[in-house]
Amino acid sequence: MSMIGKRLTVLRTSANLSQAKLAKRFGIPQSNLNRYEHEKSSAPYDVLIKYADFFDVSLDYIFGRTDNPQGKLYECKPKLSPLQEDMRQFIEMCFDPSSPMNARLKQKLLTMMEEDL
């Protein structure tokens, strides 16, 4: 039995539910639930979502991507592309008072303000 089948079985048995009772609650035949738990067939997404909702666990947990029933908490930290990194360095340099770019940026901003008047 692989991870998904194990997790489905553990969730059901931890709630002291028989396959028949859970299948009735989900509105599916008990034989289908048995096949999903023993991985004779793949559970459709709507059934996996019913498991996640009923047992208040994440699909990451059901799929075995984490051992935390609430799922993974992701921090989005995308890697900067070389162009973005160059732009970040340019911005840092522009706001460094000792940088020659600081004076050029200041002058450009003042000129732009005067043009808008």
DRENTORKOL-3810 file (N, C-alpha, C; in nm, 4 decimals):
REM DRENTORKOL-3810
@n.u->0.0865; n.v->-0.1171; n.w->0.0000; ca.u->0.0000; ca.v->0.0000; ca.w->0.0000; c.u->0.0912; c.v->0.1235; c.w->0.0000
@n.u->0.0657; n.v->0.2163; n.w->-0.0894; ca.u->0.1493; ca.v->0.3353; ca.w->-0.0947; c.u->0.0950; c.v->0.4433; c.w->-0.0021
@n.u->0.1568; n.v->0.5604; n.w->-0.0082; ca.u->0.1283; ca.v->0.6667; ca.w->0.0874; c.u->-0.0180; c.v->0.7109; c.w->0.0864
@n.u->-0.0774; n.v->0.7321; n.w->-0.0303; ca.u->-0.2151; ca.v->0.7832; ca.w->-0.0347; c.u->-0.3110; c.v->0.6836; c.w->0.0305
@n.u->-0.3000; n.v->0.5588; n.w->-0.0073; ca.u->-0.3866; ca.v->0.4563; ca.w->0.0514; c.u->-0.3683; c.v->0.4459; c.w->0.2015
@n.u->-0.2419; n.v->0.4524; n.w->0.2462; ca.u->-0.2151; ca.v->0.4471; ca.w->0.3904; c.u->-0.2796; c.v->0.5651; c.w->0.4616
@n.u->-0.2621; n.v->0.6835; n.w->0.4043; ca.u->-0.3170; ca.v->0.8018; ca.w->0.4697; c.u->-0.4698; c.v->0.7961; c.w->0.4756
@n.u->-0.5325; n.v->0.7504; n.w->0.3684; ca.u->-0.6793; ca.v->0.7399; ca.w->0.3680; c.u->-0.7255; c.v->0.6425; c.w->0.4753
@n.u->-0.6546; n.v->0.5316; n.w->0.4873; ca.u->-0.6896; ca.v->0.4310; ca.w->0.5875; c.u->-0.6692; c.v->0.4845; c.w->0.7287
@n.u->-0.5561; n.v->0.5489; n.w->0.7526; ca.u->-0.5260; ca.v->0.6032; ca.w->0.8855; c.u->-0.6279; c.v->0.7093; c.w->0.9252
@n.u->-0.6633; n.v->0.7944; n.w->0.8325; ca.u->-0.7622; ca.v->0.8980; ca.w->0.8637; c.u->-0.8951; c.v->0.8351; c.w->0.9053
@n.u->-0.9387; n.v->0.7380; n.w->0.8272; ca.u->-1.0677; ca.v->0.6731; ca.w->0.8557; c.u->-1.0633; c.v->0.5984; c.w->0.9886
@n.u->-0.9593; n.v->0.5175; n.w->1.0086; ca.u->-0.9535; ca.v->0.4365; ca.w->1.1314; c.u->-0.9301; c.v->0.5223; c.w->1.2553
@n.u->-0.8595; n.v->0.6348; n.w->1.2402; ca.u->-0.8368; ca.v->0.7219; ca.w->1.3567; c.u->-0.9668; c.v->0.7847; c.w->1.4056
@n.u->-1.0664; n.v->0.7913; n.w->1.3183; ca.u->-1.1973; ca.v->0.8440; ca.w->1.3566; c.u->-1.2950; c.v->0.7312; c.w->1.3927
@n.u->-1.2426; n.v->0.6091; n.w->1.4011; ca.u->-1.3238; ca.v->0.4906; ca.w->1.4343; c.u->-1.4423; c.v->0.4743; c.w->1.3398
@n.u->-1.4171; n.v->0.4973; n.w->1.2126; ca.u->-1.5220; ca.v->0.4804; ca.w->1.1114; c.u->-1.4938; c.v->0.3569; c.w->1.0281
@n.u->-1.5977; n.v->0.2830; n.w->0.9983; ca.u->-1.5829; ca.v->0.1695; ca.w->0.9074; c.u->-1.5840; c.v->0.2230; c.w->0.7643
@n.u->-1.5360; n.v->0.1415; n.w->0.6737; ca.u->-1.5424; ca.v->0.1824; ca.w->0.5326; c.u->-1.6869; c.v->0.2073; c.w->0.4913
@n.u->-1.7766; n.v->0.1241; n.w->0.5378; ca.u->-1.9184; ca.v->0.1370; ca.w->0.4999; c.u->-1.9756; c.v->0.2710; c.w->0.5472
@n.u->-1.9458; n.v->0.3084; n.w->0.6729; ca.u->-1.9993; ca.v->0.4349; ca.w->0.7253; c.u->-1.9420; c.v->0.5550; c.w->0.6508
@n.u->-1.8108; n.v->0.5522; n.w->0.6259; ca.u->-1.7494; ca.v->0.6656; ca.w->0.5567; c.u->-1.7968; c.v->0.6720; c.w->0.4122
@n.u->-1.8084; n.v->0.5576; n.w->0.3489; ca.u->-1.8560; ca.v->0.5560; ca.w->0.2101; c.u->-1.9979; c.v->0.6129; c.w->0.2017
@n.u->-2.0814; n.v->0.5769; n.w->0.2966; ca.u->-2.2178; ca.v->0.6294; ca.w->0.2983; c.u->-2.2159; c.v->0.7812; c.w->0.3166
@n.u->-2.1306; n.v->0.8289; n.w->0.4071; ca.u->-2.1204; ca.v->0.9732; ca.w->0.4321; c.u->-2.0718; c.v->1.0471; c.w->0.3067
@n.u->-1.9807; n.v->0.9847; n.w->0.2312; ca.u->-1.9264; ca.v->1.0471; ca.w->0.1097; c.u->-2.0157; c.v->1.0241; c.w->-0.0124
@n.u->-2.1143; n.v->0.9346; n.w->0.0021; ca.u->-2.2047; ca.v->0.9070; ca.w->-0.1088; c.u->-2.1407; c.v->0.8258; c.w->-0.2200
@n.u->-2.0532; n.v->0.7336; n.w->-0.1793; ca.u->-1.9873; ca.v->0.6461; ca.w->-0.2775; c.u->-2.0013; c.v->0.5019; c.w->-0.2305
@n.u->-1.9878; n.v->0.4058; n.w->-0.3201; ca.u->-1.9954; ca.v->0.2650; ca.w->-0.2783; c.u->-1.8769; c.v->0.2277; c.w->-0.1881
@n.u->-1.9021; n.v->0.1425; n.w->-0.0912; ca.u->-1.7970; ca.v->0.0971; ca.w->0.0005; c.u->-1.6860; c.v->0.0261; c.w->-0.0758
@n.u->-1.7207; n.v->-0.0444; n.w->-0.1812; ca.u->-1.6193; ca.v->-0.1159; ca.w->-0.2595; c.u->-1.5201; c.v->-0.0186; c.w->-0.3243
@n.u->-1.5693; n.v->0.0995; n.w->-0.3645; ca.u->-1.4789; ca.v->0.2008; ca.w->-0.4205; c.u->-1.3799; c.v->0.2482; c.w->-0.3137
@n.u->-1.4327; n.v->0.2758; n.w->-0.1954; ca.u->-1.3483; ca.v->0.3230; ca.w->-0.0867; c.u->-1.2410; c.v->0.2187; c.w->-0.0535
@n.u->-1.2794; n.v->0.0928; n.w->-0.0535; ca.u->-1.1845; ca.v->-0.0158; ca.w->-0.0291; c.u->-1.0744; c.v->-0.0156; c.w->-0.1356
@n.u->-1.1122; n.v->0.0022; n.w->-0.2624; ca.u->-1.0134; ca.v->0.0052; ca.w->-0.3706; c.u->-0.9191; c.v->0.1248; c.w->-0.3565
@n.u->-0.9704; n.v->0.2404; n.w->-0.3107; ca.u->-0.8853; ca.v->0.3588; ca.w->-0.2928; c.u->-0.7846; c.v->0.3356; c.w->-0.1803
@n.u->-0.8323; n.v->0.2771; n.w->-0.0692; ca.u->-0.7433; ca.v->0.2542; ca.w->0.0440; c.u->-0.6369; c.v->0.1500; c.w->0.0125
@n.u->-0.6708; n.v->0.0519; n.w->-0.0673; ca.u->-0.5744; ca.v->-0.0525; ca.w->-0.1038; c.u->-0.5062; c.v->-0.0233; c.w->-0.2371
@n.u->-0.5346; n.v->0.0926; n.w->-0.2902; ca.u->-0.4757; ca.v->0.1425; ca.w->-0.4151; c.u->-0.4901; c.v->0.0447; c.w->-0.5312
@n.u->-0.6074; n.v->-0.0153; n.w->-0.5359; ca.u->-0.6425; ca.v->-0.0971; ca.w->-0.6527; c.u->-0.6874; c.v->-0.0046; c.w->-0.7650
@n.u->-0.7352; n.v->0.1162; n.w->-0.7254; ca.u->-0.7676; ca.v->0.2226; ca.w->-0.8215; c.u->-0.7416; c.v->0.3559; c.w->-0.7530
@n.u->-0.7221; n.v->0.4571; n.w->-0.8347; ca.u->-0.6932; ca.v->0.5903; ca.w->-0.7812; c.u->-0.8217; c.v->0.6604; c.w->-0.7413
@n.u->-0.8164; n.v->0.7236; n.w->-0.6274; ca.u->-0.9327; ca.v->0.8009; ca.w->-0.5813; c.u->-0.9433; c.v->0.9268; c.w->-0.6664
@n.u->-1.0634; n.v->0.9577; n.w->-0.7148; ca.u->-1.0788; ca.v->1.0817; ca.w->-0.7910; c.u->-1.0590; c.v->1.2029; c.w->-0.6994
@n.u->-1.0264; n.v->1.3146; n.w->-0.7621; ca.u->-0.9983; ca.v->1.4360; ca.w->-0.6853; c.u->-1.1129; c.v->1.4758; c.w->-0.5931
@n.u->-1.2360; n.v->1.4608; n.w->-0.6404; ca.u->-1.3481; ca.v->1.5021; ca.w->-0.5549; c.u->-1.3543; c.v->1.4180; c.w->-0.4280
@n.u->-1.3152; n.v->1.2913; n.w->-0.4346; ca.u->-1.3146; ca.v->1.2065; ca.w->-0.3146; c.u->-1.1993; c.v->1.2481; c.w->-0.2233
@n.u->-1.0837; n.v->1.2775; n.w->-0.2800; ca.u->-0.9704; ca.v->1.3226; ca.w->-0.1992; c.u->-1.0033; c.v->1.4537; c.w->-0.1288
@n.u->-1.0745; n.v->1.5403; n.w->-0.1967; ca.u->-1.1165; ca.v->1.6671; ca.w->-0.1359; c.u->-1.2157; c.v->1.6406; c.w->-0.0229
@n.u->-1.3043; n.v->1.5422; n.w->-0.0418; ca.u->-1.3970; ca.v->1.5066; ca.w->0.0664; c.u->-1.3208; c.v->1.4581; c.w->0.1896
@n.u->-1.2184; n.v->1.3755; n.w->0.1678; ca.u->-1.1350; ca.v->1.3306; ca.w->0.2795; c.u->-1.0710; c.v->1.4510; c.w->0.3489
@n.u->-1.0091; n.v->1.5389; n.w->0.2697; ca.u->-0.9402; ca.v->1.6549; ca.w->0.3273; c.u->-1.0364; c.v->1.7421; c.w->0.4068
@n.u->-1.1534; n.v->1.7671; n.w->0.3517; ca.u->-1.2520; ca.v->1.8508; ca.w->0.4205; c.u->-1.3070; c.v->1.7814; c.w->0.5462
@n.u->-1.3432; n.v->1.6554; n.w->0.5322; ca.u->-1.4043; ca.v->1.5835; ca.w->0.6437; c.u->-1.3076; c.v->1.5686; c.w->0.7616
@n.u->-1.1802; n.v->1.5340; n.w->0.7318; ca.u->-1.0833; ca.v->1.5111; ca.w->0.8375; c.u->-0.9999; c.v->1.6356; c.w->0.8697
@n.u->-1.0297; n.v->1.7442; n.w->0.8011; ca.u->-0.9609; ca.v->1.8724; ca.w->0.8227; c.u->-0.8090; c.v->1.8574; c.w->0.8101
@n.u->-0.7683; n.v->1.8012; n.w->0.6975; ca.u->-0.6258; ca.v->1.7875; ca.w->0.6656; c.u->-0.6025; c.v->1.8452; c.w->0.5266
@n.u->-0.4778; n.v->1.8674; n.w->0.4952; ca.u->-0.4443; ca.v->1.9213; ca.w->0.3638; c.u->-0.4263; c.v->1.8084; c.w->0.2634
@n.u->-0.4383; n.v->1.8432; n.w->0.1370; ca.u->-0.4100; ca.v->1.7452; ca.w->0.0321; c.u->-0.2612; c.v->1.7118; c.w->0.0296
@n.u->-0.1750; n.v->1.8050; n.w->0.0689; ca.u->-0.0317; ca.v->1.7747; ca.w->0.0811; c.u->-0.0117; c.v->1.6583; c.w->0.1770
@n.u->-0.0866; n.v->1.6577; n.w->0.2860; ca.u->-0.0771; ca.v->1.5486; ca.w->0.3829; c.u->-0.1242; c.v->1.4171; c.w->0.3209
@n.u->-0.2374; n.v->1.4195; n.w->0.2548; ca.u->-0.2909; ca.v->1.2977; ca.w->0.1926; c.u->-0.1943; c.v->1.2432; c.w->0.0881
@n.u->-0.1328; n.v->1.3318; n.w->0.0114; ca.u->-0.0398; ca.v->1.2881; ca.w->-0.0935; c.u->0.0981; c.v->1.2517; c.w->-0.0387
@n.u->0.1181; n.v->1.2696; n.w->0.0917; ca.u->0.2460; ca.v->1.2321; ca.w->0.1513; c.u->0.3568; c.v->1.3339; c.w->0.1298
@n.u->0.3204; n.v->1.4558; n.w->0.0929; ca.u->0.4218; ca.v->1.5591; ca.w->0.0727; c.u->0.4690; c.v->1.6176; c.w->0.2042
@n.u->0.3936; n.v->1.5949; n.w->0.3109; ca.u->0.4297; ca.v->1.6417; ca.w->0.4438; c.u->0.3672; c.v->1.5487; c.w->0.5464
@n.u->0.4273; n.v->1.5446; n.w->0.6635; ca.u->0.3691; ca.v->1.4670; ca.w->0.7731; c.u->0.2834; c.v->1.5548; c.w->0.8628
@n.u->0.2760; n.v->1.6828; n.w->0.8306; ca.u->0.1941; ca.v->1.7777; ca.w->0.9060; c.u->0.0532; c.v->1.7768; c.w->0.8457
@n.u->-0.0482; n.v->1.7349; n.w->0.9215; ca.u->-0.1838; ca.v->1.7290; ca.w->0.8662; c.u->-0.2355; c.v->1.8627; c.w->0.8123
@n.u->-0.1843; n.v->1.9738; n.w->0.8655; ca.u->-0.2285; ca.v->2.1049; ca.w->0.8157; c.u->-0.1578; c.v->2.1429; c.w->0.6868
@n.u->-0.0597; n.v->2.0669; n.w->0.6458; ca.u->0.0088; ca.v->2.0921; ca.w->0.5196; c.u->0.1357; c.v->2.1720; c.w->0.5379
@n.u->0.1947; n.v->2.1990; n.w->0.4241; ca.u->0.3171; ca.v->2.2779; ca.w->0.4234; c.u->0.2815; c.v->2.4251; c.w->0.4247
@n.u->0.3624; n.v->2.5005; n.w->0.4938; ca.u->0.3493; ca.v->2.6452; ca.w->0.4884; c.u->0.4643; c.v->2.6953; c.w->0.4028
@n.u->0.4299; n.v->2.7567; n.w->0.2942; ca.u->0.5304; ca.v->2.7993; ca.w->0.1990; c.u->0.5644; c.v->2.9460; c.w->0.2170
@n.u->0.6907; n.v->2.9766; n.w->0.2047; ca.u->0.7349; ca.v->3.1144; ca.w->0.1979; c.u->0.7802; c.v->3.1355; c.w->0.0554
@n.u->0.7137; n.v->3.2250; n.w->-0.0105; ca.u->0.7478; ca.v->3.2522; ca.w->-0.1494; c.u->0.8742; c.v->3.3376; c.w->-0.1516
@n.u->0.9807; n.v->3.2788; n.w->-0.1956; ca.u->1.1069; ca.v->3.3501; ca.w->-0.2090; c.u->1.1620; c.v->3.3210; c.w->-0.3485
@n.u->1.1010; n.v->3.3840; n.w->-0.4487; ca.u->1.1485; ca.v->3.3562; ca.w->-0.5841; c.u->1.2916; c.v->3.4059; c.w->-0.6022
@n.u->1.3651; n.v->3.3323; n.w->-0.6810; ca.u->1.5017; ca.v->3.3725; ca.w->-0.7101; c.u->1.4980; c.v->3.4863; c.w->-0.8107
@n.u->1.5842; n.v->3.5812; n.w->-0.7871; ca.u->1.5904; ca.v->3.6949; ca.w->-0.8783; c.u->1.6614; c.v->3.6538; c.w->-1.0065
@n.u->1.6088; n.v->3.7010; n.w->-1.1171; ca.u->1.6770; ca.v->3.6780; ca.w->-1.2437; c.u->1.7993; c.v->3.7693; c.w->-1.2461
@n.u->1.8955; n.v->3.7418; n.w->-1.3320; ca.u->2.0129; ca.v->3.8298; ca.w->-1.3397; c.u->1.9742; c.v->3.9754; c.w->-1.3665
@n.u->1.8723; n.v->3.9976; n.w->-1.4500; ca.u->1.8285; ca.v->4.1340; ca.w->-1.4782; c.u->1.7716; c.v->4.1994; c.w->-1.3523
@n.u->1.6916; n.v->4.1256; n.w->-1.2768; ca.u->1.6360; ca.v->4.1787; ca.w->-1.1532; c.u->1.7460; c.v->4.2070; c.w->-1.0514
@n.u->1.8450; n.v->4.1199; n.w->-1.0448; ca.u->1.9558; ca.v->4.1409; ca.w->-0.9524; c.u->2.0341; c.v->4.2659; c.w->-0.9924
@n.u->2.0565; n.v->4.2851; n.w->-1.1209; ca.u->2.1245; ca.v->4.4063; ca.w->-1.1683; c.u->2.0440; c.v->4.5304; c.w->-1.1319
@n.u->1.9127; n.v->4.5236; n.w->-1.1458; ca.u->1.8272; ca.v->4.6374; ca.w->-1.1130; c.u->1.8311; c.v->4.6657; c.w->-0.9631
@n.u->1.8286; n.v->4.5590; n.w->-0.8821; ca.u->1.8370; ca.v->4.5771; ca.w->-0.7377; c.u->1.9679; c.v->4.6450; c.w->-0.6998
@n.u->2.0776; n.v->4.6008; n.w->-0.7588; ca.u->2.2078; ca.v->4.6617; ca.w->-0.7298; c.u->2.2104; c.v->4.8078; c.w->-0.7755
@n.u->2.1504; n.v->4.8359; n.w->-0.8902; ca.u->2.1440; ca.v->4.9729; ca.w->-0.9401; c.u->2.0671; c.v->5.0628; c.w->-0.8427
@n.u->1.9527; n.v->5.0138; n.w->-0.7948; ca.u->1.8721; ca.v->5.0918; ca.w->-0.7012; c.u->1.9494; c.v->5.1157; c.w->-0.5721
@n.u->2.0166; n.v->5.0118; n.w->-0.5220; ca.u->2.0978; ca.v->5.0283; ca.w->-0.4008; c.u->2.2053; c.v->5.1339; c.w->-0.4228
@n.u->2.2675; n.v->5.1298; n.w->-0.5392; ca.u->2.3743; ca.v->5.2241; ca.w->-0.5699; c.u->2.3199; c.v->5.3665; c.w->-0.5803
@n.u->2.2007; n.v->5.3817; n.w->-0.6393; ca.u->2.1419; ca.v->5.5149; ca.w->-0.6567; c.u->2.1110; c.v->5.5814; c.w->-0.5233
@n.u->2.0782; n.v->5.5018; n.w->-0.4242; ca.u->2.0416; ca.v->5.5599; ca.w->-0.2957; c.u->2.1562; c.v->5.5569; c.w->-0.1949
@n.u->2.2756; n.v->5.5280; n.w->-0.2445; ca.u->2.3955; ca.v->5.5361; ca.w->-0.1616; c.u->2.4508; c.v->5.6773; c.w->-0.1766
@n.u->2.4513; n.v->5.7560; n.w->-0.0698; ca.u->2.4944; ca.v->5.8960; ca.w->-0.0800; c.u->2.6358; c.v->5.9133; c.w->-0.1352
@n.u->2.7210; n.v->5.8144; n.w->-0.1195; ca.u->2.8573; ca.v->5.8281; ca.w->-0.1697; c.u->2.8704; c.v->5.7873; c.w->-0.3165
@n.u->2.7625; n.v->5.7388; n.w->-0.3762; ca.u->2.7667; ca.v->5.6934; ca.w->-0.5150; c.u->2.7488; c.v->5.8103; c.w->-0.6115
@n.u->2.8241; n.v->5.8105; n.w->-0.7226; ca.u->2.8037; ca.v->5.9150; ca.w->-0.8235; c.u->2.6642; c.v->5.9060; c.w->-0.8861
@n.u->2.6032; n.v->5.7884; n.w->-0.8813; ca.u->2.4684; ca.v->5.7721; ca.w->-0.9373; c.u->2.3646; c.v->5.8449; c.w->-0.8527
@n.u->2.3944; n.v->5.8638; n.w->-0.7244; ca.u->2.3020; ca.v->5.9324; ca.w->-0.6357; c.u->2.2757; c.v->6.0739; c.w->-0.6862
@n.u->2.3817; n.v->6.1456; n.w->-0.7180; ca.u->2.3670; ca.v->6.2833; ca.w->-0.7666; c.u->2.2944; c.v->6.2860; c.w->-0.9006
@n.u->2.3264; n.v->6.1917; n.w->-0.9894; ca.u->2.2589; ca.v->6.1871; ca.w->-1.1203; c.u->2.1105; c.v->6.1592; c.w->-1.1042
@n.u->2.0764; n.v->6.0676; n.w->-1.0147; ca.u->1.9360; ca.v->6.0354; ca.w->-0.9904; c.u->1.8632; c.v->6.1559; c.w->-0.9316
@n.u->1.9258; n.v->6.2198; n.w->-0.8349; ca.u->1.8652; ca.v->6.3383; ca.w->-0.7741; c.u->1.8371; c.v->6.4445; c.w->-0.8800
@n.u->1.9352; n.v->6.4705; n.w->-0.9661; ca.u->1.9181; ca.v->6.5711; ca.w->-1.0701; c.u->1.8081; c.v->6.5313; c.w->-1.1673
@n.u->1.8037; n.v->6.4055; n.w->-1.2054; ca.u->1.7011; ca.v->6.3578; ca.w->-1.2986; c.u->1.5615; c.v->6.3737; c.w->-1.2378
@n.u->1.5463; n.v->6.3378; n.w->-1.1127; ca.u->1.4164; ca.v->6.3510; ca.w->-1.0469; c.u->1.3734; c.v->6.4973; c.w->-1.0376
@n.u->1.4669; n.v->6.5863; n.w->-1.0050; ca.u->1.4348; ca.v->6.7294; ca.w->-0.9989; c.u->1.3942; c.v->6.7825; c.w->-1.1359
@n.u->1.4640; n.v->6.7377; n.w->-1.2388; ca.u->1.4315; ca.v->6.7801; ca.w->-1.3752; c.u->1.2928; c.v->6.7308; c.w->-1.4146
@n.u->1.2620; n.v->6.6092; n.w->-1.3805; ca.u->1.1302; ca.v->6.5537; ca.w->-1.4123; c.u->1.0206; c.v->6.6306; c.w->-1.3406
@n.u->1.0460; n.v->6.6693; n.w->-1.2162; ca.u->0.9461; ca.v->6.7458; ca.w->-1.1401; c.u->0.9214; c.v->6.8812; c.w->-1.2057
@n.u->1.0285; n.v->6.9459; n.w->-1.2507; ca.u->1.0152; ca.v->7.0768; ca.w->-1.3133; c.u->0.9387; c.v->7.0673; c.w->-1.4449
@n.u->0.9571; n.v->6.9584; n.w->-1.5179; ca.u->0.8884; ca.v->6.9399; ca.w->-1.6457; c.u->0.7387; c.v->6.9226; c.w->-1.6253
@n.u->0.6996; n.v->6.8649; n.w->-1.5144; ca.u->0.5582; ca.v->6.8417; ca.w->-1.4861; c.u->0.4861; c.v->6.9687; c.w->-1.4409
@n.u->0.5590; n.v->7.0698; n.w->-1.4003; ca.u->0.4955; ca.v->7.1937; ca.w->-1.3515; c.u->0.4364; c.v->7.2725; c.w->-1.4609
END
